[in-house]
Protein backbone atom coordinates (compact mmCIF):
# COMPACT_ATOMS: atom_id res chain seq x y z
CA UNK A 1 0.00 0.00 0.00
CA UNK A 2 1.16 3.49 -0.82
CA UNK A 3 1.77 5.78 2.15
CA UNK A 4 -0.87 8.50 2.38
CA UNK A 5 0.00 12.07 1.42
CA UNK A 6 2.73 11.07 -0.99
CA UNK A 7 2.76 12.15 -4.62
CA UNK A 8 1.90 8.60 -5.69
CA UNK A 9 -1.03 8.40 -3.27
CA UNK A 10 -2.47 11.73 -4.42
CA UNK A 11 -2.09 10.80 -8.09
CA UNK A 12 -3.82 7.50 -7.35
CA UNK A 13 -6.75 9.28 -5.65
CA UNK A 14 -7.14 11.69 -8.55
CA UNK A 15 -6.88 8.86 -11.05
CA UNK A 16 -9.57 6.75 -9.38
CA UNK A 17 -11.89 9.70 -8.84
CA UNK A 18 -11.48 10.98 -12.38
CA UNK A 19 -12.38 7.53 -13.75
CA UNK A 20 -15.32 7.24 -11.36
CA UNK A 21 -16.80 10.67 -12.11
CA UNK A 22 -16.32 10.12 -15.82
CA UNK A 23 -18.05 6.72 -15.59
CA UNK A 24 -20.91 8.17 -13.53
CA UNK A 25 -21.52 10.71 -16.29
CA UNK A 26 -21.08 8.03 -18.96
CA UNK A 27 -18.56 10.02 -20.96
CA UNK A 28 -15.45 8.76 -22.70
CA UNK A 29 -11.93 10.03 -22.24
CA UNK A 30 -12.30 11.71 -25.61
CA UNK A 31 -15.52 13.48 -24.56
CA UNK A 32 -13.97 14.61 -21.27
CA UNK A 33 -10.91 15.84 -23.13
CA UNK A 34 -13.06 17.86 -25.52
CA UNK A 35 -15.09 19.38 -22.66
CA UNK A 36 -11.94 20.23 -20.68
CA UNK A 37 -9.82 21.39 -23.61
CA UNK A 38 -7.36 18.51 -23.12
CA UNK A 39 -6.37 15.57 -25.29
CA UNK A 40 -7.81 12.13 -24.66
CA UNK A 41 -4.23 10.87 -24.41
CA UNK A 42 -3.61 13.27 -21.52
CA UNK A 43 -6.82 12.11 -19.80
CA UNK A 44 -5.62 8.53 -20.24
CA UNK A 45 -2.21 9.39 -18.76
CA UNK A 46 -3.88 11.02 -15.74
CA UNK A 47 -6.14 8.03 -15.21
CA UNK A 48 -3.14 5.71 -15.38
CA UNK A 49 -1.10 7.81 -12.93
CA UNK A 50 1.46 8.70 -15.58
CA UNK A 51 0.95 12.48 -15.41
CA UNK A 52 0.61 14.96 -12.61
CA UNK A 53 -1.82 17.83 -12.71
CA UNK A 54 -1.50 21.57 -12.44
CA UNK A 55 -4.13 23.63 -10.64
CA UNK A 56 -5.24 24.92 -14.04
CA UNK A 57 -5.79 21.36 -15.32
CA UNK A 58 -7.68 20.38 -12.16
CA UNK A 59 -9.92 23.41 -12.67
CA UNK A 60 -10.59 22.47 -16.30
CA UNK A 61 -11.48 18.90 -15.34
CA UNK A 62 -13.76 20.02 -12.52
CA UNK A 63 -15.63 22.44 -14.76
CA UNK A 64 -16.02 19.75 -17.42
CA UNK A 65 -17.26 17.18 -14.87
CA UNK A 66 -19.34 19.74 -12.90
CA UNK A 67 -17.70 18.78 -9.61
CA UNK A 68 -15.90 20.66 -6.86
CA UNK A 69 -12.08 20.41 -6.92
CA UNK A 70 -11.86 18.80 -3.49
CA UNK A 71 -13.90 15.85 -4.78
CA UNK A 72 -10.91 14.68 -6.81
CA UNK A 73 -8.87 14.34 -3.61
CA UNK A 74 -11.36 12.46 -1.42
CA UNK A 75 -11.17 8.70 -0.98
CA UNK A 76 -14.22 7.07 -2.60
CA UNK A 77 -15.82 6.08 0.70
CA UNK A 78 -15.67 9.69 1.91
CA UNK A 79 -17.22 10.95 -1.31
CA UNK A 80 -20.02 8.40 -1.03
CA UNK A 81 -20.69 9.37 2.59
CA UNK A 82 -20.66 13.04 1.66
CA UNK A 83 -23.07 12.37 -1.18
CA UNK A 84 -25.38 10.39 1.08
CA UNK A 85 -25.38 13.14 3.70
CA UNK A 86 -26.18 15.68 1.00
CA UNK A 87 -29.04 13.56 -0.34
CA UNK A 88 -30.42 13.05 3.17
CA UNK A 89 -30.38 16.81 3.74
CA UNK A 90 -32.24 17.37 0.47
CA UNK A 91 -34.80 14.71 1.37
CA UNK A 92 -35.34 16.28 4.79
CA UNK A 93 -35.73 19.75 3.27
CA UNK A 94 -38.25 18.49 0.72
CA UNK A 95 -40.19 16.62 3.41
CA UNK A 96 -40.36 19.73 5.62
CA UNK A 97 -41.42 21.93 2.69
CA UNK A 98 -44.17 19.50 1.68
CA UNK A 99 -45.40 19.33 5.28
CA UNK A 100 -45.46 23.12 5.52
CA UNK A 101 -47.32 23.60 2.24
CA UNK A 102 -49.75 20.81 3.09
CA UNK A 103 -50.39 22.33 6.52
CA UNK A 104 -50.97 25.79 5.04
CA UNK A 105 -53.25 24.37 2.35
CA UNK A 106 -55.32 22.41 4.88
CA UNK A 107 -55.62 25.44 7.16
CA UNK A 108 -56.70 27.58 4.23
CA UNK A 109 -59.39 25.11 3.17
CA UNK A 110 -60.66 24.70 6.73
CA UNK A 111 -61.82 28.34 6.95
MIDOSE-1310 file (N, C-alpha, C; in nm, 2 decimals, decimal comma, always signed):
residues 111
xxxx	+0,08/-0,12/+0,00/+0,00/+0,00/+0,00/+0,09/+0,12/+0,00; +0,04/+0,22/-0,07/+0,12/+0,35/-0,08/+0,09/+0,43/+0,04; +0,19/+0,49/+0,10/+0,18/+0,58/+0,22/+0,09/+0,70/+0,18; +0,00/+0,73/+0,26/-0,09/+0,85/+0,24/-0,01/+0,98/+0,23
xxxx	-0,06/+1,07/+0,16/+0,00/+1,21/+0,14/+0,13/+1,21/+0,07; +0,16/+1,10/-0,01/+0,27/+1,11/-0,10/+0,22/+1,14/-0,24; +0,31/+1,18/-0,32/+0,28/+1,22/-0,46/+0,20/+1,10/-0,53; +0,25/+0,98/-0,51/+0,19/+0,86/-0,57/+0,05/+0,84/-0,52
xxxx	+0,03/+0,86/-0,39/-0,10/+0,84/-0,33/-0,20/+0,94/-0,38; -0,16/+1,07/-0,39/-0,25/+1,17/-0,44/-0,28/+1,15/-0,59; -0,18/+1,11/-0,67/-0,21/+1,08/-0,81/-0,31/+0,96/-0,82; -0,29/+0,87/-0,73/-0,38/+0,75/-0,73/-0,53/+0,79/-0,70
xxxx	-0,54/+0,88/-0,60/-0,67/+0,93/-0,57/-0,74/+1,00/-0,68; -0,66/+1,09/-0,74/-0,71/+1,17/-0,85/-0,75/+1,08/-0,97; -0,66/+0,98/-1,00/-0,69/+0,89/-1,10/-0,82/+0,81/-1,08; -0,84/+0,75/-0,97/-0,96/+0,68/-0,94/-1,08/+0,76/-0,94
xxxx	-1,07/+0,88/-0,89/-1,19/+0,97/-0,88/-1,22/+1,02/-1,02; -1,12/+1,05/-1,10/-1,15/+1,10/-1,24/-1,22/+0,99/-1,32; -1,17/+0,87/-1,31/-1,24/+0,75/-1,38/-1,38/+0,74/-1,33; -1,40/+0,75/-1,19/-1,53/+0,72/-1,14/-1,63/+0,83/-1,18
xxxx	-1,59/+0,96/-1,17/-1,68/+1,07/-1,21/-1,71/+1,06/-1,36; -1,61/+1,02/-1,44/-1,63/+1,01/-1,58/-1,73/+0,90/-1,61; -1,71/+0,79/-1,54/-1,80/+0,67/-1,56/-1,95/+0,71/-1,51; -1,96/+0,78/-1,40/-2,09/+0,82/-1,35/-2,17/+0,90/-1,46
xxxx	-2,09/+0,98/-1,53/-2,15/+1,07/-1,63/-2,16/+1,00/-1,77; -2,11/+0,88/-1,77/-2,11/+0,80/-1,90/-2,05/+0,88/-2,01; -1,93/+0,94/-1,99/-1,86/+1,00/-2,10/-1,72/+0,94/-2,12; -1,67/+0,94/-2,24/-1,55/+0,88/-2,27/-1,43/+0,97/-2,24
xxxx	-1,31/+0,92/-2,24/-1,19/+1,00/-2,22/-1,19/+1,11/-2,33; -1,23/+1,07/-2,45/-1,23/+1,17/-2,56/-1,33/+1,28/-2,53; -1,45/+1,25/-2,49/-1,55/+1,35/-2,46/-1,51/+1,44/-2,34; -1,45/+1,38/-2,24/-1,40/+1,46/-2,13/-1,29/+1,55/-2,18
xxxx	-1,20/+1,50/-2,26/-1,09/+1,58/-2,31/-1,15/+1,70/-2,39; -1,25/+1,68/-2,47/-1,31/+1,79/-2,55/-1,37/+1,89/-2,46; -1,44/+1,84/-2,36/-1,51/+1,94/-2,27/-1,41/+2,02/-2,19; -1,29/+1,96/-2,15/-1,19/+2,02/-2,07/-1,09/+2,09/-2,15
xxxx	-1,09/+2,08/-2,28/-0,98/+2,14/-2,36/-0,85/+2,07/-2,35; -0,86/+1,93/-2,33/-0,74/+1,85/-2,31/-0,74/+1,74/-2,41; -0,63/+1,67/-2,44/-0,64/+1,56/-2,53/-0,68/+1,43/-2,45; -0,74/+1,34/-2,53/-0,78/+1,21/-2,47/-0,66/+1,13/-2,42
xxxx	-0,55/+1,15/-2,49/-0,42/+1,09/-2,44/-0,38/+1,14/-2,30; -0,40/+1,27/-2,28/-0,36/+1,33/-2,15/-0,45/+1,28/-2,04; -0,58/+1,27/-2,08/-0,68/+1,21/-1,98/-0,64/+1,07/-1,95; -0,60/+0,99/-2,05/-0,56/+0,85/-2,02/-0,44/+0,85/-1,93
xxxx	-0,34/+0,93/-1,96/-0,22/+0,94/-1,88/-0,25/+0,97/-1,73; -0,35/+1,07/-1,71/-0,39/+1,10/-1,57/-0,45/+0,98/-1,51; -0,54/+0,92/-1,58/-0,61/+0,80/-1,52/-0,52/+0,68/-1,49; -0,41/+0,68/-1,56/-0,31/+0,57/-1,54/-0,19/+0,62/-1,45
xxxx	-0,21/+0,73/-1,39/-0,11/+0,78/-1,29/+0,02/+0,81/-1,36; +0,02/+0,84/-1,49/+0,15/+0,87/-1,56/+0,18/+1,02/-1,56; +0,08/+1,10/-1,54/+0,09/+1,25/-1,54/+0,04/+1,31/-1,41; +0,11/+1,41/-1,37/+0,06/+1,50/-1,26/-0,03/+1,61/-1,32
xxxx	-0,09/+1,68/-1,23/-0,18/+1,78/-1,27/-0,15/+1,92/-1,21; -0,16/+2,02/-1,29/-0,15/+2,16/-1,24/-0,29/+2,20/-1,19; -0,29/+2,31/-1,12/-0,41/+2,36/-1,06/-0,50/+2,40/-1,18; -0,45/+2,45/-1,29/-0,52/+2,49/-1,40/-0,59/+2,37/-1,47
xxxx	-0,52/+2,26/-1,47/-0,58/+2,14/-1,53/-0,69/+2,08/-1,44; -0,67/+2,08/-1,31/-0,77/+2,04/-1,22/-0,89/+2,12/-1,23; -0,88/+2,25/-1,25/-0,99/+2,34/-1,27/-1,07/+2,31/-1,40; -1,00/+2,28/-1,50/-1,06/+2,25/-1,63/-1,14/+2,12/-1,62
xxxx	-1,08/+2,02/-1,55/-1,15/+1,89/-1,53/-1,27/+1,90/-1,45; -1,26/+1,98/-1,34/-1,38/+2,00/-1,25/-1,49/+2,08/-1,32; -1,46/+2,17/-1,40/-1,56/+2,24/-1,48/-1,63/+2,15/-1,57; -1,55/+2,07/-1,64/-1,60/+1,97/-1,74/-1,69/+1,87/-1,68
xxxx	-1,65/+1,82/-1,56/-1,73/+1,72/-1,49/-1,83/+1,77/-1,39; -1,84/+1,91/-1,38/-1,93/+1,97/-1,29/-1,92/+1,92/-1,15; -1,80/+1,92/-1,10/-1,77/+1,88/-0,96/-1,68/+1,98/-0,89; -1,68/+1,98/-0,76/-1,59/+2,07/-0,69/-1,45/+2,01/-0,68
xxxx	-1,35/+2,09/-0,69/-1,21/+2,04/-0,69/-1,17/+1,94/-0,58; -1,22/+1,97/-0,46/-1,19/+1,88/-0,35/-1,23/+1,74/-0,37; -1,34/+1,72/-0,45/-1,39/+1,59/-0,48/-1,29/+1,49/-0,55; -1,19/+1,55/-0,62/-1,09/+1,47/-0,68/-0,99/+1,41/-0,58
xxxx	-0,99/+1,47/-0,46/-0,89/+1,43/-0,36/-0,94/+1,35/-0,25; -1,07/+1,32/-0,25/-1,14/+1,25/-0,14/-1,13/+1,10/-0,17; -1,10/+1,01/-0,08/-1,12/+0,87/-0,10/-1,26/+0,84/-0,13; -1,29/+0,74/-0,21/-1,42/+0,71/-0,26/-1,52/+0,69/-0,15
xxxx	-1,49/+0,63/-0,04/-1,58/+0,61/+0,07/-1,62/+0,74/+0,13; -1,53/+0,84/+0,14/-1,57/+0,97/+0,19/-1,66/+1,04/+0,10; -1,64/+1,03/-0,03/-1,72/+1,09/-0,13/-1,86/+1,04/-0,12; -1,87/+0,90/-0,11/-2,00/+0,84/-0,10/-2,08/+0,88/+0,02
xxxx	-2,01/+0,89/+0,14/-2,07/+0,94/+0,26/-2,12/+1,08/+0,24; -2,03/+1,16/+0,19/-2,07/+1,30/+0,17/-2,19/+1,32/+0,08; -2,19/+1,24/-0,03/-2,31/+1,24/-0,12/-2,43/+1,19/-0,05; -2,42/+1,09/+0,04/-2,54/+1,04/+0,11/-2,59/+1,14/+0,21
xxxx	-2,50/+1,21/+0,28/-2,54/+1,31/+0,37/-2,61/+1,43/+0,30; -2,56/+1,46/+0,18/-2,62/+1,57/+0,10/-2,76/+1,53/+0,06; -2,77/+1,40/+0,01/-2,90/+1,36/-0,03/-3,00/+1,35/+0,08; -2,96/+1,31/+0,20/-3,04/+1,30/+0,32/-3,09/+1,44/+0,35
xxxx	-3,00/+1,54/+0,35/-3,04/+1,68/+0,37/-3,14/+1,73/+0,28; -3,13/+1,70/+0,15/-3,22/+1,74/+0,05/-3,36/+1,67/+0,08; -3,36/+1,54/+0,11/-3,48/+1,47/+0,14/-3,55/+1,53/+0,26; -3,48/+1,57/+0,36/-3,53/+1,63/+0,48/-3,59/+1,76/+0,45
xxxx	-3,52/+1,84/+0,37/-3,57/+1,98/+0,33/-3,70/+1,96/+0,25; -3,70/+1,87/+0,15/-3,83/+1,85/+0,07/-3,94/+1,80/+0,16; -3,92/+1,71/+0,25/-4,02/+1,66/+0,34/-4,08/+1,78/+0,42; -3,99/+1,86/+0,48/-4,04/+1,97/+0,56/-4,12/+2,07/+0,48
xxxx	-4,07/+2,10/+0,36/-4,14/+2,19/+0,27/-4,28/+2,14/+0,23; -4,29/+2,01/+0,20/-4,42/+1,95/+0,17/-4,51/+1,96/+0,29; -4,46/+1,93/+0,41/-4,54/+1,93/+0,53/-4,59/+2,07/+0,55; -4,51/+2,17/+0,53/-4,55/+2,31/+0,55/-4,65/+2,35/+0,45
xxxx	-4,63/+2,32/+0,33/-4,73/+2,36/+0,22/-4,86/+2,29/+0,25; -4,85/+2,16/+0,28/-4,98/+2,08/+0,31/-5,05/+2,14/+0,43; -4,98/+2,17/+0,53/-5,04/+2,23/+0,65/-5,11/+2,37/+0,62; -5,04/+2,45/+0,54/-5,10/+2,58/+0,50/-5,22/+2,56/+0,42
xxxx	-5,21/+2,46/+0,33/-5,32/+2,44/+0,24/-5,45/+2,39/+0,32; -5,42/+2,29/+0,41/-5,53/+2,24/+0,49/-5,59/+2,35/+0,58; -5,51/+2,43/+0,63/-5,56/+2,54/+0,72/-5,64/+2,64/+0,63; -5,60/+2,67/+0,51/-5,67/+2,76/+0,42/-5,80/+2,70/+0,38
xxx	-5,81/+2,57/+0,36/-5,94/+2,51/+0,32/-6,04/+2,49/+0,43; -5,98/+2,49/+0,56/-6,07/+2,47/+0,67/-6,15/+2,59/+0,71; -6,11/+2,71/+0,66/-6,18/+2,83/+0,69/-6,30/+2,86/+0,61
